């Protein structure tokens, strides 16, 4: 049965889900910078973001339902969520740092350089080229790209929605499963829609940004920004 108290909690859950998402750069920044660096279409960026957001929310909902079924106290569930949060933050930090190093290595390989050729008649000419663009294999590049969404999805599944557990425990304590569902849907839907809105607007905006000579450092810059967002989550509590 859905009563006025459940509706108030659902409204609170939606508000907290919105604020929780907006204040957490890890919810949207990785998708914006990775999508820009890898030149994903807006549709692909939003689709991957949606799947990661869904995994992010469902992992906490499933944990909450398991806790309710087993009668686990709310402080125990919050301790589990806190551990998951720390793990997800360190995974994001590690991924950002590794992506930065890979992007920097890739950028240095792509640095244009000159070759001088001397012909038998003494004539000389030079040409500029880049090893990365000349010798990369199409199928290998596609295979490498496919790993990034899976890494992001794994990180987001580990990432908890800390405010959700206390919110769903109240209607659960009243033995109102319908209320648990309503509160969970309100929080999850708001979180995912907020993520997608921020990512859609920001991705559209950064698509007009031209880095010029720094374009080859796009992957390194993306990795650095993900690394910083992970640090902000771990040490600033964002």
N, C-alpha and C positions, 0 to 999 in steps of 0.2 A: 504494500500500500504506500502511495506517495502522499505524504502530508506536507504542511507548510514548512516544517522544520527541515525536511529533506530538500525542498526547493531552495530554501535559504542557503543550505550547505552546498547545493549544486551551483548556485550563483557565486558563492564564495570560492568554490573550486575553480570555476571558469575565470574569475578575476585573478586568483593566485596563479593559475596556469599561464595567463597572459603575461603577468609581471615576471614570473619565473623564467619565461622564455625570452622576453625582451632584455632582461638584465643578464642573461647568460650567453655571452658571445659564442660559446662552444655549440650552441644550438643552430647557428646559421653561418658564422664566419667560415668554417671549413668548406662548406658547399659553395659559397660565393667565390672564394679564392681558387679552389680546385677547379670549379667549372670554368672560371676565366682562364686559368693557366692551361687547361687541357682543351679549351675551346669547345666545351660541351654546348649543345643547343639548350635553350631555356627549358624546353620540355624534358630533356634528359636530366638536367640539373634538378628540376622540381620532382621528377619521378623518383630519383635516387634519394632526394631529401625526404620525400613522403615515406618511403620504405624505412629509412633510418629513424624517422620520427615515430613511425608506428611501432618499430621494434623497441624504441626507447620507452614509450608509454606502456606497451603491453608487458614488458618485463617486470615493471613495478606492479601493474595490475595483477598479473599472475602470482607474484610473490605475496601480494596482499590477500588474495583469495586462499592461497595455501596457508598463510598465517591464520586467517579466519577459520578455516576448516580444522586446523590443528590446535586452535586455541592459544596461539603464541601471543604473548604480551606485546603491546605496541612498542615499548622501548627496545625489545629484542629485535623487532623488525626494523626499527630505525637504526639500530647498530649494524644490521646487515646492509641496509641501504647506504650507510656512511662508508662502510668498507668498499662496497661496489663503486661509490662515488670517487673514492681515492684511487681505486684501481683504474677506473675509466679516465681520470685526469692524467695519470701517469702514462696510460696507453696513448692518449692524445699528445702528450708532451713528446713521447718517444717517436710517434709517427711523424709529428711535425719536424723534429730534429733530423730524422732519417730522410724525410722528403726534402728538407733543405739541403742536406749534403748531396743527395742524388741530383737535385736541381742545379746545384752549383757545379758539380762535376759535368753535368750535361751541357751547361752554359759554356764552360771553359772548352769543352770539346767542339762546340759549335762556333767558337771564336774564329772569324775569318782571318786567313793568313795568305801570304803571297808565295807563289812558286815562280822562279825564273828559269826559262828555257833558252838554251843557246843552240842555234842550228849550225849545220856544217859550214854554211856560208858566213858565219859570224854574226848573223842577225840575232837579236835578243828580244824576247817578249815575256811578260809576266801575266799571271792570272790569279784571281782571288777565289778561294773556295773554303768550304767548311767540311770537316770529316763527317760530322754527325749527319748533316743533311744529305751528303753524297752516298753514304754507305749504310744508312739504317734500312732494315728490312721491314717491309710493310706488315707482314704477319707477326713478327716479333713485337713490333710497336703496339699493335692491337692487343696482343696477349698481355703485355705489361700494363696497358691502360685498364684492362678488365679487373685487375687486382684492387685498385683504389676504392671502388664502391664497396667491395666486400670488407675491406679494412675499416672503412667508415661505419659500415653497418655493425660490425663486431664491436667497435668502440661504443656505439650508441646503445646497443643491447645491454652492455655492461653498465652504461650510465643510468643512474636512478632518477626517478622523479620524487625527491625527498618529501615534498609537501603532501603527496597523495596519500601515503599510508595513514597518517592521523585523520585525514578527511574521511576515508572510507571505513575507519574503525568505529566511528560513532553510529552510523546506521547499522553496521554489523552487530554492534552491542545491543541494538534494539531488535535484533533478529529480523531486519528488513532487508532482504537480499535485493529487492527491486530498488531500494534506495541506494545500495552499494553500486548497482549497475548505473543508475542515473548520475551519481556523483562521479564515478569513474569516466563515463562518457563525456560529461561536461568538462572535466579537467583535460582528458585526452584530446578531444576534438578542438578545444581552444588552443592547446599547446601546438598541435600539428598545424592548424590553420594560421596561427601566428608565425610559426616557422616559415611556412610556405609564402606568406605575404611578404615578410622581410626579405627572404631569399629572392623572390620574384622581382621586387622593386630594386633591390641592390644589384642583382645580376644584370638587369636591364641598364642600370646606371653605369656600372663598370664596363659594360660592353662598348661604351663610347670612349673609354680611356685608352689612349695609345701611348705605349711606353717607349716607342722609338728604338733607340739602340739598346735600351734595357729590356726589350721584349724577350731576349733569350734567357733573361734571369727570372722570367715569370714564375717558373716552378720553384726556384729558390726563394723568391719573395713569398709565395704561397705557403711553403713549408715554414718559413720564419714567422708568418702571421699565425699559423696553426699552433706552432710551438709557444708563442706568446699567449695565445688564448688558453692553452692548456695550463700554463703557469698561473694565469689570472684565476682560473678555476681552482687550482690546487692551493695557492697561497693567499689569494684575495677573497676566496669564497664566492665568486661570481657564478 
